[in-house]
Structure formats: C-alpha cells, structure tokens
Amino acid sequence: MNTLEFEAASFRRLLRHLNQRRTDVQNIDLMTLAGFCRNCLADWYREAAAEQGVELSRDAARERIYGEPFEQWKARHQTPATAEQLAAFERAQRETH
C-alpha cells in the first residue's frame, strides 16, 4: 500500500463513521467545532474531481459523501438548528474570521 491508498482508506472510514455511526452529529455542530461539515467534504470532493478533469454536480458529490441523496439523508437525520447551535456557530464564525 502507498500513501494514496492509506488516505483513501482513511477517508472511506471517516465517511462510514459520519454516515453510519454518528448521524446524530449535525452539520452545524461540525462547522462550529471543526470548521467543516459533510457539505464541505462534498465540495472538496467535487473540487478534487475537477482538478482531474472530471465534472461532478453538487448533488452527485453530496450523494457520494452522504451515501444517499442529500435530501433523503436530510429528511432522515437533520434536525432544525436550535438557538444554542446558531449562537455557537455565530461565535465560532466571528472567532475564525
């Protein structure tokens, strides 16, 4: 195995962890604590594909990251952001910018 294979295996494991074991972790919480979320991963995935000359739609990239169509995942797992989550997100945004 080489570095690229290790990185790919780690990425697949991260996706499994987020999409199978931690569907309770909301994107807003990821953004607040880590500065990225599942949608960011989808954007990065799409950008990496574009660098290799492969065009992916936003929906196709999100489906790859979420493991199912985004709207389907959202309906099953995403909850409305609480006032506390929104306040924490706003604080984190001010601190990092």
N, C-alpha and C positions, 0 to 999 in steps of 0.2 A: 504494500500500500504506500501511496505517496501523500504528501500534504493535501493535495486537492481532494483525494478520497476521504481523508480524515475530516476535512472541513465539510464536505458534502454529508458525511455520516452524522456529524455533529448538528448540522442544520436540520436534517431529517428528524433527528431526535428532539430538537427544540420544537419543531412543528408538532410532533406527536405529543409532547408534553403540554404544549399550549392548547391543542385541539382535542385531546382525549382525557388528560388528567386535570387540566386547570381551565376548563371552560367557564368556571366561576370568576376567573380574573378578567375584569372588564378592561377594554382598551383604554379608557380614560385613566384607570389606575396604573396601567403600564406606562402611559405617557407621563403621568405625574412622577412616578418613581424612577423610571428608566430612561425617559426621553424618547421612547419609540413604542410602537404598538404593532399589532398584526397588519394594519393597513400600511404602516411604514415598511414592514418586511415585504409586502406585496409591491410597493413602489420600488424598493431596492431590487427585487427580483426582476421586475419589468425593465428597469434601467440596465441591469446586467445583461439581460437578453438583448436589448437594443445595442449595447456595446459590441455584441457578437453578430449584429445584423439581423436579429430576429425581432419582429414586431409582435408584441402581445398587447391585447386590450387590457384595460384596467380590470374588467370583470374576470378575464382569464387568469390574470396574475393573482387576483384575490381568491379565486377558486383554488388555485394551486396552494396558496398559503393556508386557507381555512379548511381545505379538504372537502369542500362542498360549495355550492353557490353562496356568495356573501349574504344575500337576502334571506336565504334559508337558515344559515348559521345565526344571523342576527335575530331572526324570529324565535329561534330556539334558546339562545344563550344571552343575548344582550338585554340588559335592563336599563330603564331610564336613569340618567345620572342624577345622583342626589345633590342637594345643595352643598353638602360637605365635600363631595367629589369635585364639583365645579369650583368651589373655593380653593381647594388644594391644587387643582390644575392651574387656576389663575395665578396662585402664588408661585408655583413651580415655573410657569412661563415668565413671570417677572424676574425671577432669580436667575434664570439661564439666558435671558436676553439683555 
